[in-house]
Every structure is written in C-alpha cells, then in structure tokens.
C-alpha cells in the first residue's frame, strides 16, 4: 500500500491518502522524467497527469478532450453503479461531507425502491 500527499494550493491544504498497491504501481509511470528518461524525485506534477490522461484517452479512442476530473467523476459513478458504499466513495474522493458526494454523483432518492422496502418488515 502506498501513500500520496496531495497539496492543494487554492485552499492551502495538504492531504495524505492511502493508495491500493495497483494504483501505487500505476502512478509510478506518471512521475516526471529527466532528458535521459529517468524518474526524478517523488513529485507527481499536474502536467504529468494531464499528459498521461491525454495519451491514454487518445489510445482508447476517446474523441474530444478528456481531463483528469472526467476520470475522477467516471470512477465515482462506476463505483456507485457497482454498489460501492457511498461512504467509501466519499473517502476516495476526499469529500468532507457525504452530501457533497451525493451531489457529485447526482444521487436522488428513489421512492419506487426505497431502502425501507428491503428490510423485510410487514406492517398489518
């Protein structure tokens, strides 16, 4: 398991997040390289992420411009569709509030299939 330190300049906040081994390994390929194609330092720069997203988006046949935030939102929506716990998605995205995650996902209450319908309780 790896750890990533995220520095957010606009809100002057630093976060540390655990990463699964697979993601840690994948992120190694996005680190900056010098002119001899050697990895330099532990810093992952925004432009390196953007270059990787554009490269793999093009390779996947994605038309138009794709941005890292598109992948973030896609991750969250696919995790939600795959029945990942909302709280786990919230932690992955770094949202302080579960309401932010709900807004981000466009979650709406489904009155046709409400959670209370799955409790197996029968009122007479």
MOPAC internal coordinates of N, CA, C and O (Angstrom, degrees):
PM7 1SCF
backbone

  N    0.0000 0     0.00 0     0.00 0    0    0    0
  C    1.4472 1     0.00 0     0.00 0    1    0    0
  C    1.5207 1   108.12 1     0.00 0    2    1    0
  O    1.2310 1   120.66 1   -44.00 1    3    2    1
  N    1.3179 1   116.35 1   136.00 1    3    2    1
  C    1.4554 1   121.76 1   178.19 1    5    3    2
  C    1.5121 1   111.03 1  -107.04 1    6    5    3
  O    1.2310 1   121.10 1    -9.17 1    7    6    5
  N    1.3065 1   115.50 1   170.83 1    7    6    5
  C    1.4612 1   121.63 1   176.59 1    9    7    6
  C    1.5126 1   107.21 1  -129.27 1   10    9    7
  O    1.2310 1   120.73 1   -42.42 1   11   10    9
  N    1.3211 1   116.21 1   137.58 1   11   10    9
  C    1.4527 1   120.86 1   177.03 1   13   11   10
  C    1.5237 1   108.33 1  -117.53 1   14   13   11
  O    1.2310 1   121.16 1   -40.72 1   15   14   13
  N    1.3041 1   115.39 1   139.28 1   15   14   13
  C    1.4589 1   121.89 1   176.06 1   17   15   14
  C    1.5231 1   106.52 1  -105.74 1   18   17   15
  O    1.2310 1   120.77 1   -58.24 1   19   18   17
  N    1.3229 1   116.13 1   121.76 1   19   18   17
  C    1.4575 1   121.24 1  -178.13 1   21   19   18
  C    1.5298 1   108.04 1  -110.47 1   22   21   19
  O    1.2310 1   121.10 1   -61.29 1   23   22   21
  N    1.3198 1   115.51 1   118.71 1   23   22   21
  C    1.4628 1   120.36 1   177.77 1   25   23   22
  C    1.5196 1   108.35 1  -102.22 1   26   25   23
  O    1.2310 1   121.03 1   -56.83 1   27   26   25
  N    1.3091 1   115.63 1   123.17 1   27   26   25
  C    1.4601 1   121.26 1  -179.49 1   29   27   26
  C    1.5221 1   108.23 1  -110.65 1   30   29   27
  O    1.2310 1   121.34 1   -72.64 1   31   30   29
  N    1.3170 1   115.04 1   107.36 1   31   30   29
  C    1.4595 1   118.95 1  -174.36 1   33   31   30
  C    1.5252 1   112.51 1   -71.10 1   34   33   31
  O    1.2310 1   119.93 1   145.45 1   35   34   33
  N    1.3274 1   117.74 1   -34.55 1   35   34   33
  C    1.4684 1   118.13 1  -175.09 1   37   35   34
  C    1.5274 1   113.00 1   -66.80 1   38   37   35
  O    1.2310 1   120.14 1   151.82 1   39   38   37
  N    1.3454 1   117.33 1   -28.18 1   39   38   37
  C    1.4611 1   118.83 1   178.64 1   41   39   38
  C    1.5271 1   111.70 1  -115.66 1   42   41   39
  O    1.2310 1   121.04 1  -170.94 1   43   42   41
  N    1.3409 1   115.61 1     9.06 1   43   42   41
  C    1.4621 1   122.19 1   178.17 1   45   43   42
  C    1.5244 1   111.27 1    49.06 1   46   45   43
  O    1.2310 1   120.88 1  -129.20 1   47   46   45
  N    1.3327 1   115.92 1    50.80 1   47   46   45
  C    1.4507 1   122.13 1  -177.14 1   49   47   46
  C    1.5252 1   109.26 1  -127.30 1   50   49   47
  O    1.2310 1   120.27 1   -38.05 1   51   50   49
  N    1.3079 1   117.09 1   141.95 1   51   50   49
  C    1.4615 1   122.09 1   175.70 1   53   51   50
  C    1.5159 1   108.11 1  -120.16 1   54   53   51
  O    1.2310 1   120.64 1   -48.08 1   55   54   53
  N    1.3292 1   116.39 1   131.92 1   55   54   53
  C    1.4627 1   121.76 1   179.21 1   57   55   54
  C    1.5152 1   109.01 1  -121.92 1   58   57   55
  O    1.2310 1   120.57 1   -32.00 1   59   58   57
  N    1.3122 1   116.51 1   148.00 1   59   58   57
  C    1.4530 1   122.67 1   173.21 1   61   59   58
  C    1.5227 1   107.27 1  -118.21 1   62   61   59
  O    1.2310 1   120.44 1   -52.29 1   63   62   61
  N    1.3261 1   116.76 1   127.71 1   63   62   61
  C    1.4636 1   121.48 1  -178.10 1   65   63   62
  C    1.5168 1   110.39 1  -127.44 1   66   65   63
  O    1.2310 1   120.77 1   -37.54 1   67   66   65
  N    1.3088 1   116.14 1   142.46 1   67   66   65
  C    1.4596 1   121.47 1   172.43 1   69   67   66
  C    1.5170 1   108.83 1   -77.40 1   70   69   67
  O    1.2310 1   121.02 1   -37.35 1   71   70   69
  N    1.3245 1   115.65 1   142.65 1   71   70   69
  C    1.4562 1   121.55 1   177.22 1   73   71   70
  C    1.5161 1   109.47 1  -122.08 1   74   73   71
  O    1.2310 1   120.88 1   -37.51 1   75   74   73
  N    1.3192 1   115.92 1   142.49 1   75   74   73
  C    1.4570 1   119.19 1   176.02 1   77   75   74
  C    1.5345 1   108.39 1   -68.16 1   78   77   75
  O    1.2310 1   119.78 1   -25.12 1   79   78   77
  N    1.3446 1   118.03 1   154.88 1   79   78   77
  C    1.4682 1   120.82 1  -177.10 1   81   79   78
  C    1.5256 1   113.57 1   -55.28 1   82   81   79
  O    1.2310 1   120.28 1   140.98 1   83   82   81
  N    1.3201 1   117.06 1   -39.02 1   83   82   81
  C    1.4698 1   120.97 1  -178.81 1   85   83   82
  C    1.5301 1   111.44 1   -62.23 1   86   85   83
  O    1.2310 1   120.85 1   136.75 1   87   86   85
  N    1.3292 1   115.99 1   -43.25 1   87   86   85
  C    1.4615 1   120.22 1   179.89 1   89   87   86
  C    1.5300 1   110.54 1   -70.51 1   90   89   87
  O    1.2310 1   120.48 1   142.18 1   91   90   89
  N    1.3221 1   116.69 1   -37.82 1   91   90   89
  C    1.4676 1   120.44 1   177.49 1   93   91   90
  C    1.5219 1   110.07 1   -58.36 1   94   93   91
  O    1.2310 1   120.81 1   134.18 1   95   94   93
  N    1.3196 1   116.06 1   -45.82 1   95   94   93
  C    1.4682 1   120.79 1   179.87 1   97   95   94
  C    1.5290 1   111.09 1   -64.00 1   98   97   95
  O    1.2310 1   120.51 1   135.91 1   99   98   97
  N    1.3223 1   116.64 1   -44.09 1   99   98   97
  C    1.4644 1   120.39 1  -179.16 1  101   99   98
  C    1.5284 1   111.18 1   -62.86 1  102  101   99
  O    1.2310 1   120.34 1   140.98 1  103  102  101
  N    1.3187 1   116.96 1   -39.02 1  103  102  101
  C    1.4645 1   120.26 1  -176.93 1  105  103  102
  C    1.5211 1   112.38 1   -68.73 1  106  105  103
  O    1.2310 1   120.15 1   157.37 1  107  106  105
  N    1.3253 1   117.32 1   -22.63 1  107  106  105
  C    1.4575 1   119.64 1   178.03 1  109  107  106
  C    1.5259 1   111.10 1   -59.28 1  110  109  107
  O    1.2310 1   120.27 1   146.59 1  111  110  109
  N    1.3202 1   117.08 1   -33.41 1  111  110  109
  C    1.4673 1   120.34 1  -178.34 1  113  111  110
  C    1.5250 1   112.76 1   -73.00 1  114  113  111
  O    1.2310 1   119.79 1   168.11 1  115  114  113
  N    1.3231 1   118.00 1   -11.89 1  115  114  113
  C    1.4633 1   120.80 1  -178.99 1  117  115  114
  C    1.5213 1   112.66 1   -97.21 1  118  117  115
  O    1.2310 1   120.21 1   175.15 1  119  118  117
  N    1.3344 1   117.20 1    -4.85 1  119  118  117
  C    1.4646 1   119.09 1  -179.86 1  121  119  118
  C    1.5143 1   110.61 1   -66.73 1  122  121  119
  O    1.2310 1   120.35 1   -28.50 1  123  122  121
  N    1.3245 1   116.94 1   151.50 1  123  122  121
  C    1.4659 1   120.39 1  -178.67 1  125  123  122
  C    1.5236 1   112.32 1   -62.19 1  126  125  123
  O    1.2310 1   121.23 1   -30.41 1  127  126  125
  N    1.3293 1   115.25 1   149.59 1  127  126  125
  C    1.4640 1   121.54 1   176.95 1  129  127  126
  C    1.5164 1   109.15 1  -122.87 1  130  129  127
  O    1.2310 1   121.39 1   -28.91 1  131  130  129
  N    1.3163 1   114.95 1   151.09 1  131  130  129
  C    1.4612 1   118.58 1   175.39 1  133  131  130
  C    1.5317 1   108.55 1   -84.33 1  134  133  131
  O    1.2310 1   120.10 1     4.38 1  135  134  133
  N    1.3327 1   117.42 1  -175.62 1  135  134  133
  C    1.4661 1   120.27 1  -176.56 1  137  135  134
  C    1.5281 1   113.47 1   -68.27 1  138  137  135
  O    1.2310 1   119.79 1   170.30 1  139  138  137
  N    1.3324 1   118.02 1    -9.70 1  139  138  137
  C    1.4753 1   121.40 1   175.16 1  141  139  138
  C    1.5300 1   110.50 1   -99.22 1  142  141  139
  O    1.2310 1   120.52 1  -167.02 1  143  142  141
  N    1.3445 1   116.62 1    12.98 1  143  142  141
  C    1.4644 1   123.56 1   179.63 1  145  143  142
  C    1.5236 1   112.69 1    60.66 1  146  145  143
  O    1.2310 1   120.88 1  -141.55 1  147  146  145
  N    1.3362 1   115.92 1    38.45 1  147  146  145
  C    1.4554 1   121.82 1   175.53 1  149  147  146
  C    1.5214 1   107.77 1  -106.85 1  150  149  147
  O    1.2310 1   120.79 1   -40.08 1  151  150  149
  N    1.3359 1   116.10 1   139.92 1  151  150  149
  C    1.4636 1   119.76 1   178.43 1  153  151  150
  C    1.5209 1   109.52 1   -62.76 1  154  153  151
  O    1.2310 1   120.75 1   -39.70 1  155  154  153
  N    1.3280 1   116.18 1   140.30 1  155  154  153
  C    1.4571 1   120.82 1  -179.45 1  157  155  154
  C    1.5205 1   109.55 1  -121.70 1  158  157  155
  O    1.2310 1   120.04 1   -62.29 1  159  158  157
  N    1.3006 1   117.52 1   117.71 1  159  158  157
  C    1.4593 1   122.33 1   173.70 1  161  159  158
  C    1.5152 1   114.36 1    65.18 1  162  161  159
  O    1.2310 1   121.67 1     9.18 1  163  162  161
  N    1.3124 1   114.41 1  -170.82 1  163  162  161
  C    1.4641 1   121.42 1  -178.63 1  165  163  162
  C    1.5190 1   111.88 1  -108.15 1  166  165  163
  O    1.2310 1   120.15 1  -170.75 1  167  166  165
  N    1.3116 1   117.32 1     9.25 1  167  166  165
  C    1.4554 1   121.06 1  -175.23 1  169  167  166
  C    1.5196 1   111.39 1   -87.91 1  170  169  167
  O    1.2310 1   121.16 1   -48.54 1  171  170  169
  N    1.2885 1   115.38 1   131.46 1  171  170  169
  C    1.4542 1   122.45 1   174.74 1  173  171  170
  C    1.5274 1   105.93 1  -108.17 1  174  173  171
  O    1.2310 1   120.32 1   -70.85 1  175  174  173
  N    1.3082 1   117.00 1   109.15 1  175  174  173
  C    1.4594 1   121.87 1  -174.24 1  177  175  174
  C    1.5243 1   111.53 1   -87.17 1  178  177  175
  O    1.2310 1   120.15 1   -30.73 1  179  178  177
  N    1.3349 1   117.32 1   149.27 1  179  178  177
  C    1.4659 1   120.18 1   178.95 1  181  179  178
  C    1.5299 1   113.32 1   -54.09 1  182  181  179
  O    1.2310 1   120.07 1   141.45 1  183  182  181
  N    1.3398 1   117.47 1   -38.55 1  183  182  181
  C    1.4665 1   119.13 1  -179.22 1  185  183  182
  C    1.5323 1   111.47 1   -67.01 1  186  185  183
  O    1.2310 1   119.97 1   149.79 1  187  186  185
  N    1.3491 1   117.66 1   -30.21 1  187  186  185
  C    1.4644 1   120.29 1   176.35 1  189  187  186
  C    1.5282 1   110.74 1   -67.20 1  190  189  187
  O    1.2310 1   120.95 1   140.03 1  191  190  189
  N    1.3075 1   115.79 1   -39.97 1  191  190  189
  C    1.4663 1   120.35 1   178.43 1  193  191  190
  C    1.5237 1   109.38 1   -65.07 1  194  193  191
  O    1.2310 1   120.49 1   133.94 1  195  194  193
  N    1.3354 1   116.67 1   -46.06 1  195  194  193
  C    1.4630 1   120.56 1  -179.66 1  197  195  194
  C    1.5223 1   111.38 1   -60.84 1  198  197  195
  O    1.2310 1   120.32 1   136.64 1  199  198  197
  N    1.3240 1   116.98 1   -43.36 1  199  198  197
  C    1.4713 1   120.91 1   178.71 1  201  199  198
  C    1.5249 1   110.98 1   -60.42 1  202  201  199
  O    1.2310 1   120.53 1   137.45 1  203  202  201
  N    1.3275 1   116.58 1   -42.55 1  203  202  201
  C    1.4648 1   120.51 1  -179.76 1  205  203  202
  C    1.5237 1   110.95 1   -66.07 1  206  205  203
  O    1.2310 1   120.42 1   137.23 1  207  206  205
  N    1.3125 1   116.81 1   -42.77 1  207  206  205
  C    1.4674 1   120.67 1   179.98 1  209  207  206
  C    1.5241 1   110.47 1   -62.86 1  210  209  207
  O    1.2310 1   120.17 1   135.31 1  211  210  209
  N    1.3265 1   117.27 1   -44.69 1  211  210  209
  C    1.4649 1   120.84 1   178.99 1  213  211  210
  C    1.5301 1   111.03 1   -64.15 1  214  213  211
  O    1.2310 1   120.70 1   136.59 1  215  214  213
  N    1.3304 1   116.27 1   -43.41 1  215  214  213
  C    1.4646 1   121.43 1  -179.76 1  217  215  214
  C    1.5331 1   111.19 1   -60.01 1  218  217  215
  O    1.2310 1   120.66 1   129.10 1  219  218  217
  N    1.3255 1   116.34 1   -50.90 1  219  218  217
  C    1.4648 1   119.69 1  -176.73 1  221  219  218
  C    1.5229 1   112.10 1   -75.53 1  222  221  219
  O    1.2310 1   120.05 1   151.39 1  223  222  221
  N    1.3254 1   117.50 1   -28.61 1  223  222  221
  C    1.4583 1   120.08 1   174.14 1  225  223  222
  C    1.5199 1   110.97 1   -63.84 1  226  225  223
  O    1.2310 1   121.10 1   135.47 1  227  226  225
  N    1.3196 1   115.50 1   -44.53 1  227  226  225
  C    1.4678 1   121.00 1   177.85 1  229  227  226
  C    1.5264 1   110.41 1   -63.35 1  230  229  227
  O    1.2310 1   120.88 1   135.87 1  231  230  229
  N    1.3352 1   115.92 1   -44.13 1  231  230  229
  C    1.4683 1   120.94 1   179.61 1  233  231  230
  C    1.5336 1   111.08 1   -61.93 1  234  233  231
  O    1.2310 1   120.28 1   146.20 1  235  234  233
  N    1.3363 1   117.07 1   -33.80 1  235  234  233
  C    1.4632 1   121.41 1  -179.88 1  237  235  234
  C    1.5289 1   112.55 1   -82.22 1  238  237  235
  O    1.2310 1   120.51 1   176.16 1  239  238  237
  N    1.3356 1   116.63 1    -3.84 1  239  238  237
  C    1.4515 1   120.27 1   178.24 1  241  239  238
  C    1.5234 1   114.06 1    82.04 1  242  241  239
  O    1.2310 1   120.44 1  -159.09 1  243  242  241
  N    1.3173 1   116.76 1    20.91 1  243  242  241
  C    1.4609 1   120.48 1   178.44 1  245  243  242
  C    1.5183 1   108.46 1   -73.75 1  246  245  243
  O    1.2310 1   120.93 1   -57.00 1  247  246  245
  N    1.3222 1   115.83 1   123.00 1  247  246  245
  C    1.4620 1   118.95 1   178.88 1  249  247  246
  C    1.5227 1   109.04 1   -86.48 1  250  249  247
  O    1.2310 1   121.08 1   -32.01 1  251  250  249
  N    1.2990 1   115.55 1   147.99 1  251  250  249
  C    1.4595 1   120.18 1  -178.38 1  253  251  250
  C    1.5115 1   111.13 1    81.72 1  254  253  251
  O    1.2310 1   121.40 1     1.07 1  255  254  253
  N    1.2997 1   114.93 1  -178.93 1  255  254  253
  C    1.4575 1   120.68 1  -176.16 1  257  255  254
  C    1.5262 1   109.79 1   -87.41 1  258  257  255
  O    1.2310 1   120.90 1   -45.82 1  259  258  257
  N    1.3063 1   115.88 1   134.18 1  259  258  257
  C    1.4592 1   121.68 1   176.38 1  261  259  258
  C    1.5276 1   107.51 1  -117.31 1  262  261  259
  O    1.2310 1   120.71 1   -38.29 1  263  262  261
  N    1.3124 1   116.26 1   141.71 1  263  262  261
  C    1.4612 1   121.50 1  -177.56 1  265  263  262
  C    1.5264 1   109.58 1  -122.02 1  266  265  263
  O    1.2310 1   120.36 1   -20.79 1  267  266  265
  N    1.3258 1   116.91 1   159.21 1  267  266  265
  C    1.4662 1   119.68 1   178.87 1  269  267  266
  C    1.5304 1   113.27 1   -54.00 1  270  269  267
  O    1.2310 1   120.24 1   144.02 1  271  270  269
  N    1.3194 1   117.15 1   -35.98 1  271  270  269
  C    1.4641 1   119.75 1  -179.24 1  273  271  270
  C    1.5320 1   110.95 1   -65.19 1  274  273  271
  O    1.2310 1   120.13 1   149.23 1  275  274  273
  N    1.3366 1   117.35 1   -30.77 1  275  274  273
  C    1.4684 1   120.26 1   176.17 1  277  275  274
  C    1.5252 1   109.95 1   -61.42 1  278  277  275
  O    1.2310 1   120.47 1   140.33 1  279  278  277
  N    1.3316 1   116.71 1   -39.67 1  279  278  277
  C    1.4600 1   120.75 1   178.92 1  281  279  278
  C    1.5234 1   111.04 1   -68.79 1  282  281  279
  O    1.2310 1   120.64 1   142.59 1  283  282  281
  N    1.3097 1   116.39 1   -37.41 1  283  282  281
  C    1.4694 1   121.38 1   178.23 1  285  283  282
  C    1.5267 1   110.23 1   -61.22 1  286  285  283
  O    1.2310 1   121.09 1   132.40 1  287  286  285
  N    1.3226 1   115.51 1   -47.60 1  287  286  285
  C    1.4651 1   120.03 1  -179.53 1  289  287  286
  C    1.5364 1   110.48 1   -66.76 1  290  289  287
  O    1.2310 1   120.26 1   139.97 1  291  290  289
  N    1.3246 1   117.11 1   -40.03 1  291  290  289
  C    1.4651 1   120.96 1   178.36 1  293  291  290
  C    1.5215 1   110.45 1   -62.66 1  294  293  291
  O    1.2310 1   120.50 1   135.35 1  295  294  293
  N    1.3345 1   116.65 1   -44.65 1  295  294  293
  C    1.4712 1   120.64 1   176.14 1  297  295  294
  C    1.5222 1   110.34 1   -54.55 1  298  297  295
  O    1.2310 1   120.49 1   129.95 1  299  298  297
  N    1.3283 1   116.67 1   -50.05 1  299  298  297
  C    1.4605 1   120.81 1  -176.58 1  301  299  298
  C    1.5247 1   111.45 1   -62.51 1  302  301  299
  O    1.2310 1   120.59 1   135.40 1  303  302  301
  N    1.3241 1   116.47 1   -44.60 1  303  302  301
  C    1.4737 1   119.66 1  -178.24 1  305  303  302
  C    1.5192 1   111.93 1   -67.95 1  306  305  303
  O    1.2310 1   119.92 1   140.98 1  307  306  305
  N    1.3441 1   117.76 1   -39.02 1  307  306  305
  C    1.4624 1   120.02 1   177.90 1  309  307  306
  C    1.5270 1   111.25 1   -68.44 1  310  309  307
  O    1.2310 1   120.40 1   141.09 1  311  310  309
  N    1.3221 1   116.84 1   -38.91 1  311  310  309
  C    1.4680 1   120.07 1   177.17 1  313  311  310
  C    1.5209 1   109.98 1   -62.41 1  314  313  311
  O    1.2310 1   120.61 1   137.25 1  315  314  313
  N    1.3269 1   116.43 1   -42.75 1  315  314  313
  C    1.4694 1   120.89 1   179.29 1  317  315  314
  C    1.5275 1   110.72 1   -65.18 1  318  317  315
  O    1.2310 1   120.72 1   135.67 1  319  318  317
  N    1.3111 1   116.23 1   -44.33 1  319  318  317
  C    1.4671 1   120.89 1   178.58 1  321  319  318
  C    1.5326 1   110.77 1   -62.75 1  322  321  319
  O    1.2310 1   120.39 1   148.15 1  323  322  321
  N    1.3305 1   116.86 1   -31.85 1  323  322  321
  C    1.4610 1   121.84 1   178.15 1  325  323  322
  C    1.5235 1   112.96 1   -83.92 1  326  325  323
  O    1.2310 1   120.44 1  -170.01 1  327  326  325
  N    1.3164 1   116.76 1     9.99 1  327  326  325
  C    1.4661 1   124.26 1   175.02 1  329  327  326
  C    1.5318 1   113.88 1    72.76 1  330  329  327
  O    1.2310 1   120.36 1  -152.70 1  331  330  329
  N    1.3270 1   116.92 1    27.30 1  331  330  329
  C    1.4695 1   119.29 1   172.02 1  333  331  330
  C    1.5279 1   107.72 1   -66.50 1  334  333  331
  O    1.2310 1   120.85 1   -34.28 1  335  334  333
  N    1.3105 1   115.99 1   145.72 1  335  334  333
  C    1.4677 1   120.23 1   179.43 1  337  335  334
  C    1.5236 1   109.63 1   -62.43 1  338  337  335
  O    1.2310 1   120.83 1   -44.40 1  339  338  337
  N    1.3063 1   116.01 1   135.60 1  339  338  337
  C    1.4643 1   121.89 1  -179.15 1  341  339  338
  C    1.5368 1   110.67 1   -56.60 1  342  341  339
  O    1.2310 1   120.63 1   143.27 1  343  342  341
  N    1.3354 1   116.40 1   -36.73 1  343  342  341
  C    1.4580 1   120.34 1  -179.94 1  345  343  342
  C    1.5301 1   111.07 1   -65.52 1  346  345  343
  O    1.2310 1   120.16 1   144.95 1  347  346  345
  N    1.3394 1   117.29 1   -35.05 1  347  346  345
  C    1.4616 1   120.36 1   178.54 1  349  347  346
  C    1.5321 1   110.78 1   -70.80 1  350  349  347
  O    1.2310 1   120.64 1   142.11 1  351  350  349
  N    1.3238 1   116.38 1   -37.89 1  351  350  349
  C    1.4700 1   120.26 1   176.04 1  353  351  350
  C    1.5233 1   108.88 1   -64.17 1  354  353  351
  O    1.2310 1   120.45 1   137.18 1  355  354  353
  N    1.3220 1   116.75 1   -42.82 1  355  354  353
  C    1.4649 1   121.48 1   178.03 1  357  355  354
  C    1.5240 1   110.59 1   -56.95 1  358  357  355
  O    1.2310 1   120.26 1   133.02 1  359  358  357
  N    1.3337 1   117.11 1   -46.98 1  359  358  357
  C    1.4675 1   120.75 1   179.69 1  361  359  358
  C    1.5270 1   110.90 1   -63.89 1  362  361  359
  O    1.2310 1   120.34 1   138.10 1  363  362  361
  N    1.3309 1   116.95 1   -41.90 1  363  362  361
  C    1.4641 1   120.54 1  -179.62 1  365  363  362
  C    1.5198 1   111.77 1   -62.00 1  366  365  363
  O    1.2310 1   120.76 1   142.44 1  367  366  365
  N    1.3217 1   116.15 1   -37.56 1  367  366  365
  C    1.4632 1   120.81 1  -178.66 1  369  367  366
  C    1.5264 1   112.48 1   -83.32 1  370  369  367
  O    1.2310 1   120.59 1   164.73 1  371  370  369
  N    1.3266 1   116.47 1   -15.27 1  371  370  369
  C    1.4625 1   119.88 1  -179.87 1  373  371  370
  C    1.5159 1   113.46 1    78.17 1  374  373  371
  O    1.2310 1   120.37 1  -156.36 1  375  374  373
  N    1.3256 1   116.91 1    23.64 1  375  374  373
  C    1.4601 1   120.22 1   178.59 1  377  375  374
  C    1.5287 1   110.09 1   -78.88 1  378  377  375
  O    1.2310 1   120.27 1   -46.40 1  379  378  377
  N    1.3133 1   117.09 1   133.60 1  379  378  377
  C    1.4643 1   121.65 1   178.29 1  381  379  378
  C    1.5233 1   110.90 1   -72.65 1  382  381  379
  O    1.2310 1   120.35 1   150.49 1  383  382  381
  N    1.3182 1   116.94 1   -29.51 1  383  382  381
  C    1.4577 1   121.93 1  -174.64 1  385  383  382
  C    1.5283 1   110.48 1  -119.86 1  386  385  383
  O    1.2310 1   120.73 1   -42.22 1  387  386  385
  N    1.3265 1   116.21 1   137.78 1  387  386  385
  C    1.4644 1   120.92 1   176.23 1  389  387  386
  C    1.5325 1   110.12 1   -64.58 1  390  389  387
  O    1.2310 1   120.39 1   151.30 1  391  390  389
  N    1.3279 1   116.85 1   -28.70 1  391  390  389
  C    1.4677 1   120.57 1   178.39 1  393  391  390
  C    1.5228 1   110.93 1   -64.57 1  394  393  391
  O    1.2310 1   120.15 1   144.58 1  395  394  393
  N    1.3199 1   117.31 1   -35.42 1  395  394  393
  C    1.4679 1   120.73 1   176.98 1  397  395  394
  C    1.5240 1   109.59 1   -62.75 1  398  397  395
  O    1.2310 1   120.46 1   136.33 1  399  398  397
  N    1.3314 1   116.73 1   -43.67 1  399  398  397
  C    1.4633 1   121.12 1   179.29 1  401  399  398
  C    1.5192 1   110.71 1   -64.12 1  402  401  399
  O    1.2310 1   120.18 1   138.69 1  403  402  401
  N    1.3223 1   117.27 1   -41.31 1  403  402  401
  C    1.4715 1   121.05 1   178.01 1  405  403  402
  C    1.5245 1   110.61 1   -61.65 1  406  405  403
  O    1.2310 1   120.30 1   135.94 1  407  406  405
  N    1.3293 1   117.02 1   -44.06 1  407  406  405
  C    1.4751 1   120.61 1   177.98 1  409  407  406
  C    1.5272 1   110.16 1   -63.69 1  410  409  407
  O    1.2310 1   120.75 1   137.17 1  411  410  409
  N    1.3077 1   116.17 1   -42.83 1  411  410  409
  C    1.4590 1   122.71 1  -179.12 1  413  411  410
  C    1.5250 1   111.04 1   -58.76 1  414  413  411
  O    1.2310 1   120.84 1   139.59 1  415  414  413
  N    1.3338 1   116.00 1   -40.41 1  415  414  413
  C    1.4628 1   121.55 1  -178.72 1  417  415  414
  C    1.5192 1   112.93 1   -85.57 1  418  417  415
  O    1.2310 1   120.05 1   167.46 1  419  418  417
  N    1.3126 1   117.50 1   -12.54 1  419  418  417
  C    1.4581 1   120.39 1  -176.19 1  421  419  418
  C    1.5192 1   111.38 1    71.68 1  422  421  419
  O    1.2310 1   120.80 1  -148.13 1  423  422  421
  N    1.3453 1   116.07 1    31.87 1  423  422  421
  C    1.4654 1   120.81 1  -178.93 1  425  423  422
  C    1.5210 1   109.70 1   -70.24 1  426  425  423
  O    1.2310 1   121.35 1   -48.59 1  427  426  425
  N    1.3055 1   115.03 1   131.41 1  427  426  425
  C    1.4720 1   121.77 1   176.89 1  429  427  426
  C    1.5218 1   107.78 1  -127.85 1  430  429  427
  O    1.2310 1   120.79 1   -30.11 1  431  430  429
  N    1.3066 1   116.10 1   149.89 1  431  430  429
  C    1.4591 1   119.90 1   177.65 1  433  431  430
  C    1.5226 1   109.45 1   -70.21 1  434  433  431
  O    1.2310 1   120.58 1   -48.09 1  435  434  433
  N    1.3099 1   116.50 1   131.91 1  435  434  433
  C    1.4598 1   123.07 1   179.54 1  437  435  434
  C    1.5170 1   108.03 1  -103.17 1  438  437  435
  O    1.2310 1   120.38 1   -77.75 1  439  438  437
  N    1.3106 1   116.87 1   102.25 1  439  438  437
  C    1.4582 1   120.64 1  -177.66 1  441  439  438
  C    1.5324 1   112.45 1   -75.25 1  442  441  439
  O    1.2310 1   119.83 1   164.05 1  443  442  441
  N    1.3347 1   117.92 1   -15.95 1  443  442  441
  C    1.4559 1   121.47 1   176.42 1  445  443  442
  C    1.5281 1   111.01 1   -76.91 1  446  445  443
  O    1.2310 1   120.01 1   155.16 1  447  446  445
  N    1.3314 1   117.58 1   -24.84 1  447  446  445
  C    1.4579 1   122.63 1  -177.85 1  449  447  446
  C    1.5282 1   108.38 1  -140.57 1  450  449  447
  O    1.2310 1   120.90 1  -114.35 1  451  450  449
  N    1.3208 1   115.88 1    65.65 1  451  450  449
  C    1.4619 1   121.91 1  -176.14 1  453  451  450
  C    1.5302 1   110.64 1   -78.06 1  454  453  451
  O    1.2310 1   120.20 1   -27.32 1  455  454  453
  N    1.3295 1   117.23 1   152.68 1  455  454  453
  C    1.4711 1   120.47 1   179.96 1  457  455  454
  C    1.5254 1   113.80 1   -54.59 1  458  457  455
  O    1.2310 1   120.19 1   144.47 1  459  458  457
  N    1.3213 1   117.24 1   -35.53 1  459  458  457
  C    1.4661 1   119.40 1  -178.85 1  461  459  458
  C    1.5354 1   112.05 1   -65.21 1  462  461  459
  O    1.2310 1   120.08 1   159.60 1  463  462  461
  N    1.3421 1   117.46 1   -20.40 1  463  462  461
  C    1.4672 1   120.73 1   178.30 1  465  463  462
  C    1.5238 1   111.92 1   -69.57 1  466  465  463
  O    1.2310 1   119.83 1   164.83 1  467  466  465
  N    1.3205 1   117.93 1   -15.17 1  467  466  465
  C    1.4619 1   121.76 1  -175.27 1  469  467  466
  C    1.5243 1   113.17 1  -103.61 1  470  469  467
  O    1.2310 1   120.60 1  -169.72 1  471  470  469
  N    1.3174 1   116.45 1    10.28 1  471  470  469
  C    1.4683 1   119.97 1  -178.69 1  473  471  470
  C    1.5219 1   112.56 1   -83.82 1  474  473  471
  O    1.2310 1   119.94 1   163.03 1  475  474  473
  N    1.3165 1   117.73 1   -16.97 1  475  474  473
  C    1.4590 1   120.91 1   180.00 1  477  475  474
  C    1.5121 1   113.16 1    76.80 1  478  477  475
  O    1.2310 1   120.52 1  -161.27 1  479  478  477
  N    1.3152 1   116.61 1    18.73 1  479  478  477
  C    1.4689 1   120.34 1   178.86 1  481  479  478
  C    1.5252 1   109.55 1   -92.09 1  482  481  479
  O    1.2310 1   121.16 1   -40.89 1  483  482  481
  N    1.3149 1   115.39 1   139.11 1  483  482  481
  C    1.4621 1   119.98 1   178.40 1  485  483  482
  C    1.5240 1   108.16 1  -123.04 1  486  485  483
  O    1.2310 1   121.15 1   -59.93 1  487  486  485
  N    1.2846 1   115.41 1   120.07 1  487  486  485
  C    1.4757 1   121.15 1   179.61 1  489  487  486
  C    1.5105 1   108.14 1   -95.84 1  490  489  487
  O    1.2310 1   121.41 1   -44.87 1  491  490  489
  N    1.3328 1   114.90 1   135.13 1  491  490  489
  C    1.4652 1   117.16 1   178.44 1  493  491  490
  C    1.4856 1   111.22 1  -113.77 1  494  493  491
  O    1.2310 1   120.10 1   180.00 1  495  494  493

